[in-house]
Amino acid sequence: MADSTNGKGNGVGFLSLLCLLFIGLRLGDVITWSWWWVMAPIWIPLLLVAGVFLVGLAVIAVRKK
């Protein structure tokens, strides 16, 4: 029987698990963080990617002048 794995990560990522953990802790009243911080494992990486993209666009714009 052939091995069906292709080396790609098909599972749940670390940040997704971290977010699920924070949500569970928040709903269980173990932590009293704001929902903004509970959801931070989702929005902080998106914000970083958007920032890198904008810096890249700025570099391209400066080089074209």
PDB file of N, CA, C and O in Angstrom:
ATOM      1  N   MET A   1       0.849  -1.177   0.000  1.00  0.00           N
ATOM      2  CA  MET A   1       0.000   0.000   0.000  1.00  0.00           C
ATOM      3  C   MET A   1       0.893   1.239   0.000  1.00  0.00           C
ATOM      4  O   MET A   1       1.856   1.320   0.763  1.00  0.00           O
ATOM      5  N   ALA A   2       0.571   2.186  -0.848  1.00  0.00           N
ATOM      6  CA  ALA A   2       1.375   3.398  -0.985  1.00  0.00           C
ATOM      7  C   ALA A   2       1.090   4.362   0.157  1.00  0.00           C
ATOM      8  O   ALA A   2      -0.022   4.429   0.681  1.00  0.00           O
ATOM      9  N   ASP A   3       2.119   5.101   0.522  1.00  0.00           N
ATOM     10  CA  ASP A   3       1.978   6.111   1.560  1.00  0.00           C
ATOM     11  C   ASP A   3       1.286   7.332   0.954  1.00  0.00           C
ATOM     12  O   ASP A   3       1.757   7.882  -0.041  1.00  0.00           O
ATOM     13  N   SER A   4       0.181   7.754   1.546  1.00  0.00           N
ATOM     14  CA  SER A   4      -0.607   8.836   0.965  1.00  0.00           C
ATOM     15  C   SER A   4      -0.164  10.224   1.423  1.00  0.00           C
ATOM     16  O   SER A   4      -0.731  11.221   0.977  1.00  0.00           O
ATOM     17  N   THR A   5       0.819  10.310   2.286  1.00  0.00           N
ATOM     18  CA  THR A   5       1.278  11.628   2.731  1.00  0.00           C
ATOM     19  C   THR A   5       2.209  12.207   1.684  1.00  0.00           C
ATOM     20  O   THR A   5       2.996  11.492   1.064  1.00  0.00           O
ATOM     21  N   ASN A   6       2.106  13.501   1.500  1.00  0.00           N
ATOM     22  CA  ASN A   6       2.941  14.168   0.505  1.00  0.00           C
ATOM     23  C   ASN A   6       3.877  15.198   1.120  1.00  0.00           C
ATOM     24  O   ASN A   6       4.488  15.992   0.406  1.00  0.00           O
ATOM     25  N   GLY A   7       3.988  15.187   2.433  1.00  0.00           N
ATOM     26  CA  GLY A   7       4.911  16.096   3.100  1.00  0.00           C
ATOM     27  C   GLY A   7       4.348  17.467   3.387  1.00  0.00           C
ATOM     28  O   GLY A   7       5.011  18.279   4.033  1.00  0.00           O
ATOM     29  N   LYS A   8       3.148  17.748   2.927  1.00  0.00           N
ATOM     30  CA  LYS A   8       2.539  19.055   3.179  1.00  0.00           C
ATOM     31  C   LYS A   8       1.822  19.022   4.521  1.00  0.00           C
ATOM     32  O   LYS A   8       1.317  17.980   4.939  1.00  0.00           O
ATOM     33  N   GLY A   9       1.781  20.169   5.194  1.00  0.00           N
ATOM     34  CA  GLY A   9       1.091  20.260   6.470  1.00  0.00           C
ATOM     35  C   GLY A   9      -0.414  20.346   6.251  1.00  0.00           C
ATOM     36  O   GLY A   9      -0.918  21.387   5.831  1.00  0.00           O
ATOM     37  N   ASN A  10      -1.119  19.294   6.522  1.00  0.00           N
ATOM     38  CA  ASN A  10      -2.558  19.281   6.316  1.00  0.00           C
ATOM     39  C   ASN A  10      -3.331  19.375   7.626  1.00  0.00           C
ATOM     40  O   ASN A  10      -4.560  19.311   7.635  1.00  0.00           O
ATOM     41  N   GLY A  11      -2.621  19.524   8.711  1.00  0.00           N
ATOM     42  CA  GLY A  11      -3.284  19.563  10.008  1.00  0.00           C
ATOM     43  C   GLY A  11      -3.599  20.974  10.449  1.00  0.00           C
ATOM     44  O   GLY A  11      -3.454  21.936   9.693  1.00  0.00           O
ATOM     45  N   VAL A  12      -4.031  21.072  11.685  1.00  0.00           N
ATOM     46  CA  VAL A  12      -4.343  22.357  12.283  1.00  0.00           C
ATOM     47  C   VAL A  12      -3.028  23.004  12.712  1.00  0.00           C
ATOM     48  O   VAL A  12      -2.163  22.345  13.289  1.00  0.00           O
ATOM     49  N   GLY A  13      -2.888  24.281  12.430  1.00  0.00           N
ATOM     50  CA  GLY A  13      -1.658  24.991  12.748  1.00  0.00           C
ATOM     51  C   GLY A  13      -1.564  25.385  14.213  1.00  0.00           C
ATOM     52  O   GLY A  13      -2.540  25.320  14.959  1.00  0.00           O
ATOM     53  N   PHE A  14      -0.373  25.792  14.602  1.00  0.00           N
ATOM     54  CA  PHE A  14      -0.110  26.182  15.987  1.00  0.00           C
ATOM     55  C   PHE A  14      -0.973  27.363  16.413  1.00  0.00           C
ATOM     56  O   PHE A  14      -1.530  27.364  17.511  1.00  0.00           O
ATOM     57  N   LEU A  15      -1.085  28.367  15.549  1.00  0.00           N
ATOM     58  CA  LEU A  15      -1.862  29.548  15.911  1.00  0.00           C
ATOM     59  C   LEU A  15      -3.347  29.233  16.037  1.00  0.00           C
ATOM     60  O   LEU A  15      -4.036  29.821  16.870  1.00  0.00           O
ATOM     61  N   SER A  16      -3.842  28.318  15.222  1.00  0.00           N
ATOM     62  CA  SER A  16      -5.246  27.908  15.339  1.00  0.00           C
ATOM     63  C   SER A  16      -5.496  27.204  16.668  1.00  0.00           C
ATOM     64  O   SER A  16      -6.501  27.455  17.334  1.00  0.00           O
ATOM     65  N   LEU A  17      -4.585  26.330  17.044  1.00  0.00           N
ATOM     66  CA  LEU A  17      -4.722  25.643  18.330  1.00  0.00           C
ATOM     67  C   LEU A  17      -4.621  26.622  19.496  1.00  0.00           C
ATOM     68  O   LEU A  17      -5.347  26.509  20.484  1.00  0.00           O
ATOM     69  N   LEU A  18      -3.717  27.575  19.363  1.00  0.00           N
ATOM     70  CA  LEU A  18      -3.567  28.584  20.412  1.00  0.00           C
ATOM     71  C   LEU A  18      -4.838  29.416  20.545  1.00  0.00           C
ATOM     72  O   LEU A  18      -5.270  29.723  21.657  1.00  0.00           O
ATOM     73  N   CYS A  19      -5.430  29.776  19.424  1.00  0.00           N
ATOM     74  CA  CYS A  19      -6.670  30.546  19.452  1.00  0.00           C
ATOM     75  C   CYS A  19      -7.797  29.725  20.086  1.00  0.00           C
ATOM     76  O   CYS A  19      -8.558  30.248  20.899  1.00  0.00           O
ATOM     77  N   LEU A  20      -7.906  28.463  19.725  1.00  0.00           N
ATOM     78  CA  LEU A  20      -8.924  27.597  20.324  1.00  0.00           C
ATOM     79  C   LEU A  20      -8.715  27.452  21.832  1.00  0.00           C
ATOM     80  O   LEU A  20      -9.676  27.429  22.601  1.00  0.00           O
ATOM     81  N   LEU A  21      -7.456  27.354  22.243  1.00  0.00           N
ATOM     82  CA  LEU A  21      -7.159  27.273  23.672  1.00  0.00           C
ATOM     83  C   LEU A  21      -7.595  28.544  24.385  1.00  0.00           C
ATOM     84  O   LEU A  21      -8.233  28.484  25.436  1.00  0.00           O
ATOM     85  N   PHE A  22      -7.251  29.698  23.814  1.00  0.00           N
ATOM     86  CA  PHE A  22      -7.645  30.971  24.423  1.00  0.00           C
ATOM     87  C   PHE A  22      -9.162  31.115  24.496  1.00  0.00           C
ATOM     88  O   PHE A  22      -9.695  31.599  25.495  1.00  0.00           O
ATOM     89  N   ILE A  23      -9.854  30.698  23.443  1.00  0.00           N
ATOM     90  CA  ILE A  23     -11.320  30.782  23.446  1.00  0.00           C
ATOM     91  C   ILE A  23     -11.895  29.902  24.550  1.00  0.00           C
ATOM     92  O   ILE A  23     -12.799  30.317  25.275  1.00  0.00           O
ATOM     93  N   GLY A  24     -11.373  28.695  24.673  1.00  0.00           N
ATOM     94  CA  GLY A  24     -11.840  27.793  25.736  1.00  0.00           C
ATOM     95  C   GLY A  24     -11.580  28.354  27.122  1.00  0.00           C
ATOM     96  O   GLY A  24     -12.440  28.281  27.999  1.00  0.00           O
ATOM     97  N   LEU A  25     -10.401  28.912  27.318  1.00  0.00           N
ATOM     98  CA  LEU A  25     -10.077  29.498  28.616  1.00  0.00           C
ATOM     99  C   LEU A  25     -10.952  30.706  28.915  1.00  0.00           C
ATOM    100  O   LEU A  25     -11.354  30.919  30.059  1.00  0.00           O
ATOM    101  N   ARG A  26     -11.250  31.501  27.885  1.00  0.00           N
ATOM    102  CA  ARG A  26     -12.098  32.680  28.074  1.00  0.00           C
ATOM    103  C   ARG A  26     -13.531  32.278  28.393  1.00  0.00           C
ATOM    104  O   ARG A  26     -14.154  32.849  29.287  1.00  0.00           O
ATOM    105  N   LEU A  27     -14.055  31.293  27.663  1.00  0.00           N
ATOM    106  CA  LEU A  27     -15.424  30.848  27.908  1.00  0.00           C
ATOM    107  C   LEU A  27     -15.558  30.135  29.257  1.00  0.00           C
ATOM    108  O   LEU A  27     -16.626  30.145  29.869  1.00  0.00           O
ATOM    109  N   GLY A  28     -14.468  29.521  29.710  1.00  0.00           N
ATOM    110  CA  GLY A  28     -14.478  28.855  31.009  1.00  0.00           C
ATOM    111  C   GLY A  28     -14.150  29.779  32.164  1.00  0.00           C
ATOM    112  O   GLY A  28     -13.998  29.320  33.296  1.00  0.00           O
ATOM    113  N   ASP A  29     -14.038  31.059  31.903  1.00  0.00           N
ATOM    114  CA  ASP A  29     -13.717  32.070  32.912  1.00  0.00           C
ATOM    115  C   ASP A  29     -12.395  31.813  33.633  1.00  0.00           C
ATOM    116  O   ASP A  29     -12.231  32.184  34.795  1.00  0.00           O
ATOM    117  N   VAL A  30     -11.461  31.180  32.936  1.00  0.00           N
ATOM    118  CA  VAL A  30     -10.123  30.984  33.495  1.00  0.00           C
ATOM    119  C   VAL A  30      -9.298  32.245  33.294  1.00  0.00           C
ATOM    120  O   VAL A  30      -8.509  32.628  34.158  1.00  0.00           O
ATOM    121  N   ILE A  31      -9.486  32.883  32.149  1.00  0.00           N
ATOM    122  CA  ILE A  31      -8.829  34.158  31.868  1.00  0.00           C
ATOM    123  C   ILE A  31      -9.907  35.213  31.655  1.00  0.00           C
ATOM    124  O   ILE A  31     -11.021  34.892  31.240  1.00  0.00           O
ATOM    125  N   THR A  32      -9.584  36.447  31.931  1.00  0.00           N
ATOM    126  CA  THR A  32     -10.550  37.537  31.770  1.00  0.00           C
ATOM    127  C   THR A  32     -10.065  38.550  30.732  1.00  0.00           C
ATOM    128  O   THR A  32     -10.368  39.740  30.820  1.00  0.00           O
ATOM    129  N   TRP A  33      -9.313  38.062  29.756  1.00  0.00           N
ATOM    130  CA  TRP A  33      -8.789  38.936  28.717  1.00  0.00           C
ATOM    131  C   TRP A  33      -9.918  39.469  27.851  1.00  0.00           C
ATOM    132  O   TRP A  33     -10.996  38.880  27.774  1.00  0.00           O
ATOM    133  N   SER A  34      -9.654  40.582  27.210  1.00  0.00           N
ATOM    134  CA  SER A  34     -10.562  41.109  26.205  1.00  0.00           C
ATOM    135  C   SER A  34     -10.611  40.136  25.032  1.00  0.00           C
ATOM    136  O   SER A  34      -9.652  39.409  24.773  1.00  0.00           O
ATOM    137  N   TRP A  35     -11.741  40.132  24.326  1.00  0.00           N
ATOM    138  CA  TRP A  35     -11.856  39.256  23.163  1.00  0.00           C
ATOM    139  C   TRP A  35     -10.857  39.639  22.078  1.00  0.00           C
ATOM    140  O   TRP A  35     -10.500  38.796  21.255  1.00  0.00           O
ATOM    141  N   TRP A  36     -10.396  40.886  22.054  1.00  0.00           N
ATOM    142  CA  TRP A  36      -9.357  41.288  21.097  1.00  0.00           C
ATOM    143  C   TRP A  36      -8.084  40.482  21.323  1.00  0.00           C
ATOM    144  O   TRP A  36      -7.437  40.068  20.361  1.00  0.00           O
ATOM    145  N   TRP A  37      -7.714  40.252  22.591  1.00  0.00           N
ATOM    146  CA  TRP A  37      -6.496  39.499  22.885  1.00  0.00           C
ATOM    147  C   TRP A  37      -6.713  38.003  22.731  1.00  0.00           C
ATOM    148  O   TRP A  37      -5.786  37.272  22.383  1.00  0.00           O
ATOM    149  N   VAL A  38      -7.914  37.552  22.983  1.00  0.00           N
ATOM    150  CA  VAL A  38      -8.212  36.127  22.791  1.00  0.00           C
ATOM    151  C   VAL A  38      -8.074  35.767  21.306  1.00  0.00           C
ATOM    152  O   VAL A  38      -7.577  34.695  20.962  1.00  0.00           O
ATOM    153  N   MET A  39      -8.515  36.668  20.446  1.00  0.00           N
ATOM    154  CA  MET A  39      -8.458  36.413  19.005  1.00  0.00           C
ATOM    155  C   MET A  39      -7.138  36.874  18.373  1.00  0.00           C
ATOM    156  O   MET A  39      -6.985  36.809  17.154  1.00  0.00           O
ATOM    157  N   ALA A  40      -6.204  37.329  19.173  1.00  0.00           N
ATOM    158  CA  ALA A  40      -4.929  37.838  18.668  1.00  0.00           C
ATOM    159  C   ALA A  40      -4.151  36.835  17.808  1.00  0.00           C
ATOM    160  O   ALA A  40      -3.505  37.260  16.850  1.00  0.00           O
ATOM    161  N   PRO A  41      -4.175  35.525  18.097  1.00  0.00           N
ATOM    162  CA  PRO A  41      -3.449  34.609  17.206  1.00  0.00           C
ATOM    163  C   PRO A  41      -3.972  34.603  15.772  1.00  0.00           C
ATOM    164  O   PRO A  41      -3.303  34.087  14.876  1.00  0.00           O
ATOM    165  N   ILE A  42      -5.142  35.162  15.543  1.00  0.00           N
ATOM    166  CA  ILE A  42      -5.665  35.256  14.180  1.00  0.00           C
ATOM    167  C   ILE A  42      -5.316  36.602  13.558  1.00  0.00           C
ATOM    168  O   ILE A  42      -4.848  36.649  12.420  1.00  0.00           O
ATOM    169  N   TRP A  43      -5.535  37.706  14.288  1.00  0.00           N
ATOM    170  CA  TRP A  43      -5.381  39.009  13.647  1.00  0.00           C
ATOM    171  C   TRP A  43      -3.962  39.550  13.643  1.00  0.00           C
ATOM    172  O   TRP A  43      -3.622  40.337  12.760  1.00  0.00           O
ATOM    173  N   ILE A  44      -3.128  39.165  14.585  1.00  0.00           N
ATOM    174  CA  ILE A  44      -1.755  39.695  14.592  1.00  0.00           C
ATOM    175  C   ILE A  44      -0.950  39.200  13.382  1.00  0.00           C
ATOM    176  O   ILE A  44      -0.284  40.014  12.743  1.00  0.00           O
ATOM    177  N   PRO A  45      -0.981  37.899  13.036  1.00  0.00           N
ATOM    178  CA  PRO A  45      -0.248  37.492  11.822  1.00  0.00           C
ATOM    179  C   PRO A  45      -0.789  38.153  10.552  1.00  0.00           C
ATOM    180  O   PRO A  45      -0.017  38.491   9.655  1.00  0.00           O
ATOM    181  N   LEU A  46      -2.113  38.341  10.470  1.00  0.00           N
ATOM    182  CA  LEU A  46      -2.675  39.029   9.306  1.00  0.00           C
ATOM    183  C   LEU A  46      -2.193  40.467   9.236  1.00  0.00           C
ATOM    184  O   LEU A  46      -1.904  40.978   8.154  1.00  0.00           O
ATOM    185  N   LEU A  47      -2.106  41.115  10.380  1.00  0.00           N
ATOM    186  CA  LEU A  47      -1.619  42.486  10.435  1.00  0.00           C
ATOM    187  C   LEU A  47      -0.149  42.558  10.013  1.00  0.00           C
ATOM    188  O   LEU A  47       0.253  43.482   9.306  1.00  0.00           O
ATOM    189  N   LEU A  48       0.642  41.591  10.446  1.00  0.00           N
ATOM    190  CA  LEU A  48       2.055  41.557  10.061  1.00  0.00           C
ATOM    191  C   LEU A  48       2.220  41.352   8.557  1.00  0.00           C
ATOM    192  O   LEU A  48       3.051  42.008   7.930  1.00  0.00           O
ATOM    193  N   VAL A  49       1.442  40.453   7.981  1.00  0.00           N
ATOM    194  CA  VAL A  49       1.518  40.212   6.539  1.00  0.00           C
ATOM    195  C   VAL A  49       1.106  41.471   5.779  1.00  0.00           C
ATOM    196  O   VAL A  49       1.748  41.839   4.796  1.00  0.00           O
ATOM    197  N   ALA A  50       0.048  42.125   6.225  1.00  0.00           N
ATOM    198  CA  ALA A  50      -0.388  43.361   5.577  1.00  0.00           C
ATOM    199  C   ALA A  50       0.693  44.435   5.688  1.00  0.00           C
ATOM    200  O   ALA A  50       0.919  45.178   4.733  1.00  0.00           O
ATOM    201  N   GLY A  51       1.362  44.528   6.837  1.00  0.00           N
ATOM    202  CA  GLY A  51       2.441  45.498   7.013  1.00  0.00           C
ATOM    203  C   GLY A  51       3.611  45.232   6.088  1.00  0.00           C
ATOM    204  O   GLY A  51       4.156  46.163   5.495  1.00  0.00           O
ATOM    205  N   VAL A  52       4.004  43.974   5.957  1.00  0.00           N
ATOM    206  CA  VAL A  52       5.103  43.623   5.046  1.00  0.00           C
ATOM    207  C   VAL A  52       4.708  43.938   3.604  1.00  0.00           C
ATOM    208  O   VAL A  52       5.520  44.439   2.827  1.00  0.00           O
ATOM    209  N   PHE A  53       3.466  43.645   3.255  1.00  0.00           N
ATOM    210  CA  PHE A  53       2.975  43.949   1.912  1.00  0.00           C
ATOM    211  C   PHE A  53       3.029  45.451   1.631  1.00  0.00           C
ATOM    212  O   PHE A  53       3.462  45.867   0.557  1.00  0.00           O
ATOM    213  N   LEU A  54       2.594  46.256   2.589  1.00  0.00           N
ATOM    214  CA  LEU A  54       2.605  47.706   2.403  1.00  0.00           C
ATOM    215  C   LEU A  54       4.024  48.259   2.311  1.00  0.00           C
ATOM    216  O   LEU A  54       4.292  49.172   1.530  1.00  0.00           O
ATOM    217  N   VAL A  55       4.926  47.705   3.109  1.00  0.00           N
ATOM    218  CA  VAL A  55       6.330  48.132   3.019  1.00  0.00           C
ATOM    219  C   VAL A  55       6.894  47.762   1.654  1.00  0.00           C
ATOM    220  O   VAL A  55       7.635  48.541   1.054  1.00  0.00           O
ATOM    221  N   GLY A  56       6.549  46.585   1.165  1.00  0.00           N
ATOM    222  CA  GLY A  56       6.991  46.179  -0.173  1.00  0.00           C
ATOM    223  C   GLY A  56       6.471  47.103  -1.251  1.00  0.00           C
ATOM    224  O   GLY A  56       7.205  47.474  -2.168  1.00  0.00           O
ATOM    225  N   LEU A  57       5.205  47.478  -1.145  1.00  0.00           N
ATOM    226  CA  LEU A  57       4.645  48.431  -2.109  1.00  0.00           C
ATOM    227  C   LEU A  57       5.349  49.779  -2.034  1.00  0.00           C
ATOM    228  O   LEU A  57       5.592  50.409  -3.063  1.00  0.00           O
ATOM    229  N   ALA A  58       5.675  50.221  -0.839  1.00  0.00           N
ATOM    230  CA  ALA A  58       6.379  51.492  -0.674  1.00  0.00           C
ATOM    231  C   ALA A  58       7.768  51.430  -1.298  1.00  0.00           C
ATOM    232  O   ALA A  58       8.204  52.387  -1.938  1.00  0.00           O
ATOM    233  N   VAL A  59       8.458  50.322  -1.118  1.00  0.00           N
ATOM    234  CA  VAL A  59       9.796  50.158  -1.704  1.00  0.00           C
ATOM    235  C   VAL A  59       9.708  50.175  -3.224  1.00  0.00           C
ATOM    236  O   VAL A  59      10.528  50.803  -3.894  1.00  0.00           O
ATOM    237  N   ILE A  60       8.716  49.487  -3.759  1.00  0.00           N
ATOM    238  CA  ILE A  60       8.535  49.472  -5.226  1.00  0.00           C
ATOM    239  C   ILE A  60       8.217  50.877  -5.727  1.00  0.00           C
ATOM    240  O   ILE A  60       8.735  51.288  -6.765  1.00  0.00           O
ATOM    241  N   ALA A  61       7.380  51.617  -5.014  1.00  0.00           N
ATOM    242  CA  ALA A  61       7.024  52.961  -5.440  1.00  0.00           C
ATOM    243  C   ALA A  61       8.231  53.897  -5.423  1.00  0.00           C
ATOM    244  O   ALA A  61       8.388  54.734  -6.312  1.00  0.00           O
ATOM    245  N   VAL A  62       9.079  53.751  -4.409  1.00  0.00           N
ATOM    246  CA  VAL A  62      10.267  54.612  -4.310  1.00  0.00           C
ATOM    247  C   VAL A  62      11.255  54.266  -5.416  1.00  0.00           C
ATOM    248  O   VAL A  62      11.881  55.166  -5.976  1.00  0.00           O
ATOM    249  N   ARG A  63      11.410  53.003  -5.741  1.00  0.00           N
ATOM    250  CA  ARG A  63      12.357  52.598  -6.777  1.00  0.00           C
ATOM    251  C   ARG A  63      11.923  53.039  -8.166  1.00  0.00           C
ATOM    252  O   ARG A  63      12.768  53.271  -9.030  1.00  0.00           O
ATOM    253  N   LYS A  64      10.636  53.158  -8.392  1.00  0.00           N
ATOM    254  CA  LYS A  64      10.140  53.556  -9.722  1.00  0.00           C
ATOM    255  C   LYS A  64      10.333  55.043  -9.987  1.00  0.00           C
ATOM    256  O   LYS A  64      10.303  55.472 -11.141  1.00  0.00           O
ATOM    257  N   LYS A  65      10.529  55.831  -8.944  1.00  0.00           N
ATOM    258  CA  LYS A  65      10.709  57.279  -9.134  1.00  0.00           C
ATOM    259  C   LYS A  65      12.066  57.613  -9.668  1.00  0.00           C
ATOM    260  O   LYS A  65      12.373  58.786  -9.882  1.00  0.00           O
TER     261      LYS A  65
END
